[in-house]
Amino acid sequence: MSTIRHYRELNVYQNAMDWVVKVFELTKAFPLEERSSLTDQMRRSSRSVCANLAEAWRKRRYEAAFVSKLRDAETEAAETQVHAEVAWRCGYLTEATFRRIDAAYDQIIGQIVKTADQPEKWLIRPRRGGETEKRRPAEATGQPSRP
């Protein structure tokens, strides 16, 4: 059984980071008048998913804080979906591209929800002798493997 030592090893983080780059590239084609609104909002929310996952990872000593940061990541992913829909409806994205983004973020949200619903698999618990357990099994989330 492999262990996860860093948030960058999480499937959900890797999936979300892949989409940060894709969103950045896609938004380059948005009109200049959207630069300080839709473009920035979509880029910010996609990046915030990863940032909140990293923060959640560092808050695993406290279940409520851990779950709260995961819920923040979940809402940022949903916000990215909304911005993608707005971009499609305004003609900045094709319907196919919007559907691809929407489906990817549905998967990311599912991974986040599954993790938040099973926090005990991820929490850092004190060990005997005062040491802290830091590693979690990779299979703990049941996340689908990356293609």
C-alpha positions as CSV (number, residue, x, y, z in Angstrom):
1,M,0.0,0.0,0.0
2,S,1.5,3.3,-1.0
3,T,1.3,6.4,1.2
4,I,0.6,10.0,0.3
5,R,3.2,12.3,1.9
6,H,2.3,15.6,0.2
7,Y,-0.9,17.2,-1.1
8,R,0.6,17.3,-4.7
9,E,0.4,13.5,-4.7
10,L,-3.4,13.6,-4.3
11,N,-5.4,12.6,-7.4
12,V,-7.9,15.4,-6.8
13,Y,-5.1,18.0,-6.5
14,Q,-3.4,16.8,-9.7
15,N,-6.8,16.8,-11.6
16,A,-7.5,20.3,-10.3
17,M,-4.0,21.6,-11.2
18,D,-4.3,20.2,-14.7
19,W,-7.5,22.2,-15.1
20,V,-5.8,25.4,-13.7
21,V,-3.5,25.3,-16.7
22,K,-6.3,24.4,-19.2
23,V,-8.5,27.3,-17.8
24,F,-5.6,29.7,-18.1
25,E,-5.0,28.7,-21.8
26,L,-8.7,28.8,-22.7
27,T,-9.2,32.2,-21.1
28,K,-6.4,33.8,-23.1
29,A,-8.9,33.9,-26.0
30,F,-11.5,35.8,-24.0
31,P,-12.1,39.4,-25.1
32,L,-10.0,42.2,-23.5
33,E,-13.1,43.7,-22.0
34,E,-13.5,40.6,-19.9
35,R,-9.9,40.7,-18.6
36,S,-10.8,42.3,-15.2
37,S,-14.0,40.4,-14.7
38,L,-14.8,36.9,-16.2
39,T,-11.2,36.0,-17.2
40,D,-9.8,36.9,-13.8
41,Q,-12.7,35.3,-11.9
42,M,-12.5,32.0,-13.8
43,R,-8.7,31.9,-13.4
44,R,-8.9,32.8,-9.7
45,S,-11.6,30.2,-8.8
46,S,-9.8,27.4,-10.6
47,R,-6.6,28.2,-8.8
48,S,-8.4,28.5,-5.5
49,V,-9.5,24.9,-5.7
50,C,-5.8,23.8,-5.5
51,A,-4.9,26.4,-2.9
52,N,-7.8,25.2,-0.6
53,L,-6.8,21.6,-1.1
54,A,-3.2,22.5,0.0
55,E,-4.6,24.4,3.0
56,A,-6.9,21.5,3.9
57,W,-3.9,19.1,3.8
58,R,-2.0,21.3,6.3
59,K,-5.1,21.4,8.6
60,R,-5.5,17.6,9.1
61,R,-4.9,17.9,12.8
62,Y,-8.3,19.5,13.2
63,E,-11.2,17.7,11.6
64,A,-13.5,20.8,11.4
65,A,-10.8,22.9,9.9
66,F,-9.8,20.2,7.4
67,V,-13.4,19.6,6.3
68,S,-14.1,23.4,6.1
69,K,-11.2,23.9,3.7
70,L,-12.3,21.0,1.6
71,R,-15.8,22.6,1.4
72,D,-14.1,25.8,0.3
73,A,-12.4,23.9,-2.5
74,E,-15.7,22.4,-3.5
75,T,-17.4,25.8,-3.7
76,E,-14.5,27.2,-5.7
77,A,-14.8,24.3,-8.2
78,A,-18.6,25.0,-8.5
79,E,-17.8,28.7,-9.1
80,T,-15.4,27.7,-11.9
81,Q,-18.3,25.8,-13.5
82,V,-20.5,28.9,-13.3
83,H,-17.9,31.0,-14.9
84,A,-17.4,28.4,-17.7
85,E,-21.2,28.4,-18.3
86,V,-21.2,32.2,-18.5
87,A,-18.3,32.1,-21.0
88,W,-20.2,29.6,-23.1
89,R,-23.4,31.6,-23.1
90,C,-21.5,34.7,-24.0
91,G,-19.9,32.9,-27.0
92,Y,-16.3,32.8,-25.6
93,L,-16.3,28.9,-25.3
94,T,-17.9,26.3,-27.5
95,E,-20.6,24.2,-26.0
96,A,-18.3,21.1,-26.2
97,T,-15.5,22.9,-24.3
98,F,-18.0,24.1,-21.7
99,R,-19.3,20.5,-21.3
100,R,-15.7,19.2,-20.9
101,I,-14.9,21.8,-18.2
102,D,-18.2,21.1,-16.4
103,A,-17.6,17.3,-16.4
104,A,-14.1,17.7,-15.2
105,Y,-15.1,19.9,-12.3
106,D,-18.0,17.5,-11.5
107,Q,-15.3,14.8,-11.1
108,I,-13.2,17.1,-9.0
109,I,-16.1,18.0,-6.8
110,G,-17.0,14.3,-6.3
111,Q,-13.4,13.6,-5.2
112,I,-13.5,16.5,-2.7
113,V,-16.9,15.4,-1.3
114,K,-15.7,11.9,-0.9
115,T,-12.7,13.0,1.0
116,A,-14.7,15.4,3.2
117,D,-17.2,12.7,4.0
118,Q,-14.4,10.4,5.3
119,P,-12.1,12.8,7.1
120,E,-11.0,10.1,9.6
121,K,-9.0,8.5,6.8
122,W,-6.9,11.7,6.4
123,L,-6.6,13.2,9.9
124,I,-3.2,13.3,11.6
125,R,-3.6,11.6,15.0
126,P,-1.0,11.6,17.8
127,R,0.8,8.4,18.2
128,R,2.1,6.9,21.4
129,G,5.2,8.7,22.6
130,G,4.0,12.1,21.3
131,E,4.9,11.5,17.6
132,T,2.4,12.4,15.0
133,E,1.1,10.1,12.3
134,K,1.6,12.0,9.0
135,R,1.0,9.5,6.2
136,R,-2.3,8.3,4.7
137,P,-3.0,5.3,2.4
138,A,-3.4,6.4,-1.3
139,E,-6.4,4.2,-1.6
140,A,-8.2,5.9,1.3
141,T,-10.3,8.2,-0.9
142,G,-11.4,5.7,-3.4
143,Q,-10.7,8.3,-6.0
144,P,-10.6,7.1,-9.6
145,S,-7.1,6.8,-10.9
146,R,-5.9,9.4,-13.4
147,P,-6.0,8.5,-17.1
